[in-house]
Amino acid sequence: MLRYWTAGESHGKTLLATIDGFPAGVQLKTDSIDAELKRRQGGYGRGGRQRIETDRVEILTGIWKDTTLGSPIALQVINRDYKLERLDDLQRPRPGHGDLTGAIKYLGSIRGILERASARETAVRVAVGALCTQLLGHFGIKTLGYVVELGGKAVTPLEGNIDEHRKLRDESIIYSLNPEQDPEFKELIDTTGRQGDTLGGIVEVRVEGLPFGLGTHTQWDIKLDGRIAHAVMAVQAIKGVEIGLGFEAARRPGSQVHDPISYDKDEVESNTLGFERPTNNAGGLEAGMTNGQPLVVRAAKKPISTLRKPLGSINLETKEGEEAEYERSDVCAVSAASVIVENVVAFEIARVMIEKFGGDSLAEMKGRWDLFHKLAKDR
């Protein structure tokens, strides 16, 4: 089974991830992982810390001559802005953070809670996902994350395939599929920042090239849609997850929700095996399993909780009302959220790929991938 753990604090010396169950024989490129880490630090509206340090990954174990061995892989991202031991504790918890709840739960300091609860921890989760993306690439599976709404304003995406959309995304300062709209979003972020406020938004991830049958219907806790929702909701500040139509499906009659099925023998060699759909309202998942269509996942990110113009709070020492503490923060990190969500989804796809096609080696996975497609076509 593919799984991973993370360790480290926001202003600690290092962030660590240990990945177990990754197959042998995958040649890894750290520059592609570093590129994802750089994207996570980017996007218009980020704060000062992103200009202080440039995240880079170090692979400490699990490889020989840049090729995976099948043993646990340890990833490290150094915090160059290390100052945890010099920081004072906070006494005025910030609404929307885990400050108050965590300090009461662990009967300790706010500082200890916020340093681990910080979204800084997602740097190594992005590294794990970027590593998994390299595995998925051997099977022609492509992932793309982008912003579809920011501060209540929707993006009007430009047309194109996934590769064309990737170029558009990379041209946009907010990582959307329409760089032409960037000026209006820049103005919105600037205005919000001047007001001492913050912005949230909605991100979308699309995964193409998926085969039939990743995931399962057999048990509630291993359905792929549930696993994806769990992984995405576990990203800091994510407050909702949709697959396909999502909540919109509840507002329509069934005839406008479910995707009709047809057969095209000319597409039998594709991942759809010739079973075509005019729509993809299901978002590529039915009964907890992939159905050959692109996977579509959306996530709603709340505005950042640390406000330059703080909300009311309580001093934990005096119990008197005071303004909440302020820690250096961003105005908007929705762009970064699109990177994080893309990579946690990539991990979940890699996990079910390994479960279906074997996890000892890349060669075994490719052999079983080919055999499955032959048997599926015969079916």
C-alpha positions as CSV (number, residue, x, y, z in Angstrom):
1,M,0.0,0.0,0.0
2,L,1.3,3.5,-0.9
3,R,1.2,5.8,2.1
4,Y,3.1,8.7,3.6
5,W,3.7,10.7,6.7
6,T,4.9,14.3,7.3
7,A,6.8,16.0,10.1
8,G,8.0,19.5,10.8
9,E,6.8,22.9,11.9
10,S,6.3,26.2,10.0
11,H,9.4,27.9,11.4
12,G,11.3,24.7,12.3
13,K,14.5,23.6,10.7
14,T,13.0,21.2,8.2
15,L,9.9,19.6,6.7
16,L,10.0,15.9,6.2
17,A,7.9,13.3,4.4
18,T,8.4,9.5,4.4
19,I,6.7,7.6,1.5
20,D,6.3,3.8,1.8
21,G,5.1,1.5,-0.9
22,F,6.4,3.4,-3.9
23,P,7.5,1.0,-6.7
24,A,11.1,0.3,-7.8
25,G,12.4,1.3,-11.1
26,V,11.1,4.9,-11.4
27,Q,13.8,7.4,-12.3
28,L,13.1,10.6,-10.3
29,K,13.9,14.1,-11.4
30,T,14.1,16.6,-8.5
31,D,13.9,19.6,-10.8
32,S,10.2,18.7,-11.6
33,I,9.5,18.4,-7.9
34,D,11.2,21.8,-7.3
35,A,9.1,23.3,-10.1
36,E,5.9,22.3,-8.2
37,L,7.3,23.7,-4.9
38,K,8.1,27.0,-6.7
39,R,4.5,27.1,-8.1
40,R,3.2,26.5,-4.5
41,Q,5.1,29.6,-3.4
42,G,3.7,31.7,-6.2
43,G,0.5,33.2,-7.3
44,Y,-0.5,36.8,-6.9
45,G,-1.4,37.8,-3.3
46,R,1.3,35.8,-1.5
47,G,3.2,37.3,1.5
48,G,6.8,38.1,2.4
49,R,7.9,34.6,3.3
50,Q,7.7,33.4,-0.3
51,R,10.4,36.0,-1.2
52,I,12.6,34.9,1.6
53,E,13.1,31.3,0.7
54,T,13.0,29.1,-2.4
55,D,11.9,25.6,-1.5
56,R,13.9,22.7,-2.9
57,V,13.5,19.0,-2.2
58,E,16.2,16.6,-1.1
59,I,15.7,12.9,-1.5
60,L,17.4,11.3,1.5
61,T,16.6,7.6,1.1
62,G,15.0,5.1,-1.2
63,I,17.0,5.7,-4.4
64,W,20.1,4.5,-6.2
65,K,21.4,6.5,-9.1
66,D,18.2,8.6,-9.0
67,T,16.1,5.5,-9.4
68,T,13.7,4.2,-6.8
69,L,14.5,0.9,-5.0
70,G,11.1,0.0,-3.6
71,S,12.2,0.9,-0.1
72,P,10.8,3.9,1.9
73,I,11.6,7.3,0.3
74,A,12.4,10.2,2.6
75,L,12.0,13.8,1.3
76,Q,13.3,16.9,3.0
77,V,12.5,20.6,2.4
78,I,14.7,22.9,4.4
79,N,13.2,25.9,6.1
80,R,15.7,28.7,5.4
81,D,13.5,31.1,7.5
82,Y,14.2,29.0,10.6
83,K,13.5,30.9,13.8
84,L,11.1,28.7,15.8
85,E,13.2,28.8,19.0
86,R,13.4,32.6,18.9
87,L,9.6,33.2,18.6
88,D,7.4,34.2,21.5
89,D,4.2,32.5,22.3
90,L,0.9,34.2,21.4
91,Q,-1.8,35.1,24.0
92,R,-4.6,36.3,21.7
93,P,-5.9,33.4,19.6
94,R,-6.8,34.2,16.0
95,P,-10.4,33.4,14.9
96,G,-10.4,30.7,12.2
97,H,-7.1,29.1,13.2
98,G,-6.6,26.2,15.5
99,D,-5.0,28.5,18.1
100,L,-7.6,28.4,20.9
101,T,-8.9,24.8,20.3
102,G,-5.4,23.3,20.0
103,A,-4.0,25.2,23.1
104,I,-6.9,23.8,25.2
105,K,-6.8,20.3,23.7
106,Y,-3.0,19.9,24.3
107,L,-3.0,22.1,27.5
108,G,0.0,24.0,25.9
109,S,1.1,26.9,23.9
110,I,-0.6,28.5,20.9
111,R,2.8,28.7,19.2
112,G,3.1,24.9,19.3
113,I,-0.3,24.6,17.6
114,L,0.1,27.2,14.9
115,E,3.6,26.0,13.8
116,R,2.3,22.6,13.0
117,A,-1.2,23.6,11.8
118,S,0.3,26.0,9.4
119,A,-0.2,25.4,5.6
120,R,3.6,25.5,5.4
121,E,3.4,21.8,6.1
122,T,1.9,21.3,2.6
123,A,5.3,22.0,1.0
124,V,6.3,18.3,1.6
125,R,2.8,17.1,0.6
126,V,3.3,18.9,-2.8
127,A,6.7,17.2,-3.0
128,V,5.1,13.8,-2.4
129,G,2.5,14.5,-5.1
130,A,5.0,15.7,-7.6
131,L,7.0,12.5,-7.1
132,C,3.8,10.5,-7.7
133,T,3.1,12.5,-10.9
134,Q,6.4,11.1,-12.3
135,L,5.0,7.6,-11.8
136,L,1.7,8.5,-13.4
137,G,3.5,9.9,-16.4
138,H,4.7,6.4,-17.4
139,F,1.0,5.5,-18.0
140,G,0.1,8.7,-19.9
141,I,-1.9,10.1,-16.9
142,K,-1.8,13.9,-16.7
143,T,-3.0,16.1,-13.9
144,L,-3.8,19.8,-14.0
145,G,-4.9,22.2,-11.1
146,Y,-6.1,25.7,-11.6
147,V,-8.3,28.5,-10.1
148,V,-11.9,28.7,-11.2
149,E,-13.2,31.3,-8.8
150,L,-11.5,33.9,-6.6
151,G,-13.1,36.3,-4.1
152,G,-16.6,35.4,-5.5
153,K,-15.6,36.2,-9.1
154,A,-15.7,33.3,-11.6
155,V,-13.0,32.7,-14.2
156,T,-14.2,32.3,-17.8
157,P,-11.9,29.5,-19.0
158,L,-10.5,29.7,-22.5
159,E,-10.9,26.6,-24.7
160,G,-8.2,24.0,-25.2
161,N,-7.0,20.5,-24.3
162,I,-5.1,19.7,-21.1
163,D,-1.7,20.7,-22.6
164,E,-3.0,24.0,-23.9
165,H,-4.7,24.7,-20.6
166,R,-1.4,24.0,-18.8
167,K,0.2,26.7,-20.9
168,L,-2.6,29.1,-20.1
169,R,-2.4,28.3,-16.4
170,D,1.3,28.9,-16.3
171,E,0.8,32.3,-18.0
172,S,-1.7,33.5,-15.4
173,I,-0.7,35.3,-12.2
174,I,-3.5,33.6,-10.3
175,Y,-3.1,30.2,-12.1
176,S,-6.4,30.4,-13.9
177,L,-7.3,29.2,-17.5
178,N,-7.8,32.8,-18.7
179,P,-4.8,35.1,-18.3
180,E,-6.8,37.8,-19.9
181,Q,-8.8,38.2,-16.7
182,D,-5.7,38.6,-14.5
183,P,-5.9,42.4,-14.3
184,E,-9.3,42.4,-12.7
185,F,-8.2,39.8,-10.1
186,K,-5.0,41.7,-9.4
187,E,-7.1,44.8,-8.6
188,L,-9.4,42.8,-6.4
189,I,-6.5,41.3,-4.4
190,D,-4.8,44.7,-4.1
191,T,-8.0,46.4,-2.9
192,T,-8.6,43.6,-0.4
193,G,-5.0,43.8,0.9
194,R,-5.3,47.6,1.4
195,Q,-8.4,47.0,3.5
196,G,-6.5,44.5,5.7
197,D,-8.7,41.7,4.6
198,T,-8.2,38.3,2.8
199,L,-9.8,36.3,0.0
200,G,-10.7,32.7,-0.7
201,G,-11.8,30.9,-3.8
202,I,-12.4,27.7,-5.6
203,V,-9.8,25.5,-7.4
204,E,-10.3,22.6,-9.8
205,V,-8.2,19.6,-10.6
206,R,-8.5,17.6,-13.8
207,V,-6.9,14.2,-14.3
208,E,-6.9,12.7,-17.8
209,G,-5.7,9.3,-19.2
210,L,-7.3,7.3,-16.3
211,P,-8.3,3.7,-17.0
212,F,-11.5,2.0,-16.0
213,G,-11.7,0.5,-12.5
214,L,-9.4,2.5,-10.3
215,G,-10.9,2.3,-6.8
216,T,-13.7,0.0,-5.8
217,H,-17.4,-0.2,-4.8
218,T,-16.9,-3.0,-2.3
219,Q,-16.3,-1.1,1.0
220,W,-17.4,2.4,2.0
221,D,-14.0,3.4,3.3
222,I,-12.0,2.6,0.1
223,K,-14.2,4.1,-2.6
224,L,-12.0,6.4,-4.6
225,D,-14.3,9.4,-4.4
226,G,-14.3,9.1,-0.6
227,R,-10.5,8.8,-0.5
228,I,-10.1,11.9,-2.7
229,A,-12.5,13.9,-0.7
230,H,-10.6,12.9,2.5
231,A,-7.2,13.9,1.1
232,V,-8.5,17.3,-0.3
233,M,-10.5,18.2,2.9
234,A,-7.3,17.5,4.9
235,V,-5.6,20.5,3.1
236,Q,-5.5,23.5,5.4
237,A,-8.4,26.0,4.8
238,I,-10.3,23.7,2.5
239,K,-14.0,23.8,3.5
240,G,-15.7,21.8,0.7
241,V,-15.1,19.3,-2.0
242,E,-17.1,18.5,-5.2
243,I,-16.6,15.8,-7.8
244,G,-18.2,16.4,-11.2
245,L,-21.3,18.4,-10.9
246,G,-21.1,18.2,-7.2
247,F,-23.8,20.2,-5.4
248,E,-25.3,21.3,-8.7
249,A,-26.4,17.6,-9.2
250,A,-28.8,18.0,-6.3
251,R,-30.6,20.9,-8.1
252,R,-31.3,19.1,-11.4
253,P,-33.6,16.2,-12.4
254,G,-31.8,12.9,-13.1
255,S,-32.2,13.3,-16.8
256,Q,-29.9,16.3,-16.6
257,V,-27.4,14.7,-14.3
258,H,-26.4,11.2,-15.5
259,D,-24.1,10.7,-18.5
260,P,-25.6,8.7,-21.4
261,I,-23.4,5.8,-22.7
262,S,-22.7,5.1,-26.4
263,Y,-20.2,2.8,-28.2
264,D,-17.6,3.9,-30.8
265,K,-15.5,1.0,-32.1
266,D,-12.9,3.5,-33.4
267,E,-12.1,4.4,-29.8
268,V,-11.6,0.8,-28.5
269,E,-7.9,1.4,-28.1
270,S,-8.4,4.4,-25.9
271,N,-8.9,4.5,-22.1
272,T,-12.6,4.6,-22.7
273,L,-12.5,1.2,-24.5
274,G,-15.0,2.7,-26.9
275,F,-17.6,3.5,-24.3
276,E,-18.2,7.2,-24.9
277,R,-20.1,9.9,-23.0
278,P,-21.4,13.2,-24.4
279,T,-21.1,14.7,-20.9
280,N,-19.0,14.1,-17.8
281,N,-21.3,15.2,-15.0
282,A,-20.1,12.3,-12.9
283,G,-16.6,13.8,-13.0
284,G,-15.0,10.5,-14.0
285,L,-16.2,8.4,-11.0
286,E,-19.2,6.1,-10.6
287,A,-19.8,3.9,-7.6
288,G,-16.3,4.8,-6.2
289,M,-14.5,3.7,-9.4
290,T,-13.0,5.5,-12.4
291,N,-15.1,5.1,-15.6
292,G,-12.6,6.1,-18.3
293,Q,-13.6,9.7,-18.3
294,P,-11.5,12.6,-17.0
295,L,-11.6,13.0,-13.2
296,V,-12.8,16.4,-12.1
297,V,-12.5,17.6,-8.5
298,R,-13.2,21.0,-7.0
299,A,-12.3,22.4,-3.6
300,A,-13.5,25.5,-1.8
301,K,-10.8,27.4,0.1
302,K,-11.8,29.8,2.8
303,P,-10.1,33.2,3.1
304,I,-6.8,33.2,5.2
305,S,-7.6,33.5,8.9
306,T,-4.7,35.8,9.8
307,L,-6.0,39.4,9.1
308,R,-3.8,42.5,9.1
309,K,-6.9,44.2,10.4
310,P,-7.6,41.7,13.2
311,L,-11.0,40.5,14.5
312,G,-11.9,40.5,18.2
313,S,-10.4,37.9,20.5
314,I,-9.6,37.2,24.1
315,N,-6.3,37.6,26.0
316,L,-5.8,34.1,27.5
317,E,-4.0,35.5,30.5
318,T,-6.4,38.3,31.5
319,K,-9.5,37.0,29.7
320,E,-10.1,40.5,28.6
321,G,-11.3,41.3,25.1
322,E,-8.5,42.4,22.7
323,E,-7.7,42.2,19.0
324,A,-6.4,38.9,17.7
325,E,-2.6,38.4,17.1
326,Y,-1.2,39.1,13.7
327,E,1.4,36.8,12.2
328,R,3.0,37.5,8.8
329,S,0.5,36.2,6.2
330,D,-0.9,36.4,2.7
331,V,-3.8,38.3,1.2
332,C,-4.7,35.4,-1.0
333,A,-3.3,31.9,-1.4
334,V,-5.9,30.4,-3.7
335,S,-3.3,29.9,-6.4
336,A,-1.2,27.9,-4.0
337,A,-4.2,25.9,-3.0
338,S,-4.6,24.8,-6.7
339,V,-1.0,23.4,-6.6
340,I,-1.6,21.6,-3.3
341,V,-4.9,20.1,-4.2
342,E,-3.5,18.9,-7.6
343,N,-0.7,17.1,-5.9
344,V,-2.7,15.5,-3.1
345,V,-5.1,14.2,-5.8
346,A,-2.0,12.9,-7.8
347,F,-1.0,10.9,-4.7
348,E,-4.4,9.3,-4.4
349,I,-4.4,8.3,-8.0
350,A,-0.9,6.8,-7.7
351,R,-2.1,4.9,-4.7
352,V,-5.0,3.2,-6.5
353,M,-2.8,2.6,-9.5
354,I,-0.4,0.7,-7.3
355,E,-3.2,-1.2,-5.7
356,K,-4.7,-2.3,-9.0
357,F,-1.5,-2.9,-11.0
358,G,1.0,-4.0,-8.4
359,G,3.5,-2.0,-6.4
360,D,6.8,-3.8,-6.4
361,S,8.2,-2.4,-9.6
362,L,7.4,-0.1,-12.5
363,A,8.0,-3.0,-14.9
364,E,5.4,-5.1,-13.2
365,M,2.9,-2.3,-13.2
366,K,3.3,-1.8,-16.9
367,G,2.9,-5.5,-17.6
368,R,-0.3,-5.7,-15.6
369,W,-1.5,-2.4,-17.1
370,D,-1.1,-3.9,-20.6
371,L,-2.7,-7.2,-19.6
372,F,-5.7,-5.5,-18.0
373,H,-6.4,-3.4,-21.1
374,K,-6.2,-6.5,-23.3
375,L,-8.7,-8.4,-21.1
376,A,-10.9,-5.4,-20.8
377,K,-11.1,-5.0,-24.5
378,D,-12.0,-8.7,-24.9
379,R,-14.8,-8.1,-22.3
